[in-house]
């Protein structure tokens, strides 16, 4: 299969202000995409006129892994002053979808940016993209995952997404991925034609940096190294590998560490909880088994000397972004898009996945970095510049399309290539 290649982005690319509508996750079903949607919208709003449509009820509450906290206020969203926010669209549509479509018609943006991370939004995104196409609005999909790992393990969900997603993709003018790894998966899964794919790395989560700076070196005198695992506890997160490595430490070595595990159990993955309960070093482990309030996040990273993320697979990681924004040393497995995310981060120790012995050997290396702070290579300024280049590559705003037949025709001829955008040859198969 012939693949597109990326040219080096033009970091000086600028664009005139545009009307943009960002569609993503609300806070009722709080997740990392809820944070990302808000930050991206606020950063784009520095140079564009931005509105937001949120997905409010992702699916019936009883089916959600974190159903016990649905609707609990764990974060106070703060969108830029004057930004219009519709919150939001419910999975079962009525009457929320009609209101969302009315909002879209009223806002009439030039570009609709859809945040993709789960198949639960597929039918709603297809409806919004259809209306956008009728209004002459260009549609961009930003892929955080081609499909959520839990959904990818369910054949019925896979078949549903494969059956319906081509309708959404036909309505799309361009795509955003966070890594070359994601681009390859996307091109293997779908026929994208010659539409542009922009490589835009995940921006930093630097809202917690102040708390981390204040606590630097708190255990320097004692020599204790505080390890932190942060994030939902799921099979692909590899927490059991960290616990295996921790248990394998000699007693005199274990005395040098304290491990804090902060996360909500998903998918019934209780193995890590059981391992913590029977660990020979249980007194050296703090286990906080819940989705913590946003106000608490900074404290956990402030108290950490090293962040450990032993994922088995991952396209991107919010905890990794927080760790890098905080300048903390991090042990991370060389999987998926994480290798690219830490490529220019001097505080990263990369190890092979599903290898507790390699993880155990990395702990003393990481401990030597305790107290040091490293520069985060990521920035939202770069994200906005690359989005601007993608907007320019899509060409001028189209007028509203008349006639139902236009709605299902092939979309948007190939735009003139710009440096941050990859072009695929026409007709390339999966």
Beta strands, then each sheet from edge to edge (+ up, - down):
strand 1: 19-25
strand 2: 49-57
strand 3: 84-90
strand 4: 111-116
strand 5: 138-143
strand 6: 174-177
strand 7: 196-199
strand 8: 225-230
strand 9: 257-262
strand 10: 285-288
strand 11: 306-309
strand 12: 329-333
strand 13: 348-351
strand 14: 421-422
sheet 1: 3+ 2+ 1+ 4+ 5+ 6+ 7+ 14-
sheet 2: 10+ 9+ 8+ 11+ 12+ 13+
end
